[in-house]
């Protein structure tokens, strides 16, 4: 697999392997809206542009996951949700527990696992009455990973989780203007056109992920572009 990186805004980063920063082959990169992305064995260096929705604390641009403990730490559902929430701002254990609907002790355990793996850290403290509140943040805006170990089935995990969320949303739907929107199309196209569509889809996903935060409802967008085993129509017979 050839190397390529994408920044949190979905921009293709300039590198020796990518002369055009606005383009990337679909088979070179896979990214998630929570700002993780696949890397290869020799990721090029680059600088992320400034972004108005950056978190309220200092953090590195990129961290490539190289240790098994980092994969075990990140690719677990609750811990993935934690690092995603910390992209918005630094948060305490209590705030994360409230957002996740989990006990503080459980969230504290997951934060310790992430901290031990070097993925989160205490970015500031604040005195609250007689206690010192610790605010956690990510160590990098982008976590780059190889599709190995716990990350090897990440695409399946994402789609399964989305299917469960969609079923729950449809079951609880009361507002016809807020119904779930879902669709699917099968199209036989050349690989290079699939690559081009992959880039466009990722652009839309990252644009959505970087929307200014507001309102009372958290919306989700899930995307997938994949080859299938569907057989095409046979070649039409020529008229005699």
N, C-alpha and C positions, 0 to 999 in steps of 0.2 A: 504494500500500500504506500502510495506516495504521500509525502508530508504536506499538511496544510493546517493553518490556524485561522480562526475567526474571532473577532473581538466581541465584547458583550453587546455591541450595537448591531451585530450582524454584518459588519464590513469585512471584506476580505483583506487581510493584512499583506502588505508588500513583503516579499521574501525572494531569495534567489530562485525558488521553485515556482514563483508566481509573478510574472512580469506585470500582469494587469491586476491591480488590487481590487477590481470590481468583479472578479471572476474566480470560480473554483469548480473543479470537477466534482460531481456528486459523490463519486467513490473515494474521494480524498478526505472528506470531512463529514462528521455527523455531530450535530449540536443539540442542546436542550435549552429550553427557555429559562431554566434556572442557572444559566451561564456555566455549563460544563461543555466540553467538546473533545472529540477524539484527537489524539496526536499520533505522530509516528515516532520512530526511534531517534530522529534527529530534527526536532522542531526548530524552525528558524526563530530568531529574536525579532521583536517588533514592539512598538509603543502604541498603547491604546489611546484613542482621542478622548478629550474631555466629554463628559456627558452630564446633562442637567439632573438626571435621576441617580447620580452616584450616591452611595451611602454616606452617612454623616461621620465618617471616620477614615483614617488613613489605612490603606491596604495596598498590597502589591498588585500589579496588573495580572500576572499569570503565575500559576503554580502547576507544574507537571507532576502527576502522581507517579511515583517510582517505587514505592514500598507496598508490599502486600497489606500492611496495616492500614494504609490510606484507602485502598479499595474496599476493605472490609468496613471501614468507618463510614465512607461516603455512600456506598450503594446499599443502604438500608432505608426503608421508607420514611421513618420518623426523622432520621438524620438528614436525609435529602430535603425534607420539608424545612428543617431548621436552617440549613445553609441557604435555602431559597428565601426564607423570611428575612434573613440577615442581609440580603441584598438591598432591602428597603432602608433599614437603619439598624444601628446597634440595639440590642435588647437584653433585658435581664432574664434570668431563669423563670421568674414569675410571669413576665410578659409572654414569653414563648409558651409556657404551660397553658396560659389562658387562650392564646391563639390556636394552639393545637388540641385543646380540650383534654390534656393529659396531666397526671399528677406532677408536681414540681420535682419530686424525687426521681421520677422516670426521665424527665427532661434533663435534670442535672446529670444523670448517668450518661445520657447520650452526648451532652456537651463535653463531659470528661473524655469520652471516647474520641470525639472529634478533635479536642484540644491535644490529646496524646498523639494523634496522628498529624498534628500540625496544620489542621484545616480551619480551626477557629482559635481565637484567643481573647482574653480580656482586653478591651480597647480603652476603657475608662472606668472609673469608679465614682460613686456619688454617695455622700452621707445622707441617709434617710433615718431620721430620729437617731437611735443609738446604733444603727446597723450601717454597714457599708455595702451598698448595692453594686454588683459587678455587671457591667455591660459587655456583652460578647459581640464579636464581629468576625467576619471571614478573614482569612489571611491573604486571599487573592480574589480579584473580581472574576477571574476565569480559572476553573480547574480543568486541566487537560488530562485526558486519560486514554489508555490503550484498551481496545475491546478484548480484555482478558479477564479471567477470574470472575469476581462478582459483577463486573461490567459487561460480561459477554452476552447477557440476556437483557440488557437495559431497555432495548427497543420493545421487547415483549412486555416487560414490566410496565412501561409507560402506557402502552395501549390497553393492557388489562385494567390498570388503575382508571384510565379514562372511561372504559366501558362501564365500570362499577359506578363512577360518578355520574355518567349520563343516565344510567338506569335509575339512580336515586333522584336525579333532577326531574326526570319525566314522571316518576311516581309522586313527587311533591309539587308538581307544576300547578299553579293556580292563576297565573297571569298569561293569557294567550299571546301577549306581546313579548314574553320572555321565554318562549318555548325553545327547546334544544334544536339547534340547526346542525344537521349531519347529512352527508351525501357521499357518493362514491362513483367513480367512473373507471372503466377499463378501456385503455387506448393502446393500440399497437403502434409504437413509435421507435425511431432509432435511439441508440444509447446516448448520442450527443444531445438529442432533444430532451431526454430524461434528465441529463445533467443540467441543462438550462432551466428546466422546470424546478429541479431541486433547489437551485440558487434562488429563484423567484419565491418559492414557498418559504425558504428559510428567511428571506428578507422580510416577508410579511409577518412571520412568527416573531422575529426579533423586534420589528416595529411595534407589534402588539405588546410584547413583554416590556418595552420601554415607555409605554404610555404613562403620563403623570398619574400618580395615585390619587384616588378620590372616590366618592360614592360609598355605598354601604354593601355592595355585593362584589365578591371576587369571582371573576369569570375565568374560564379556561379555554385555551385553544390547543388542539392537538393536531399534528400533521404527520402524514406518512406517505412515502413514495417508494414503491417496492416492485420488483419483478414478480410475475406470477407464472403458473404453469398452464394458463388458459391457452388452448390451441386457437390459432387464427383460422379464418375461413380459407378453404383451399384456393389455389390460383384458378381464376376463371378460365374456362376452356375457350380457345380462340375459335371464332366463326370460320367455318370452312368456305 
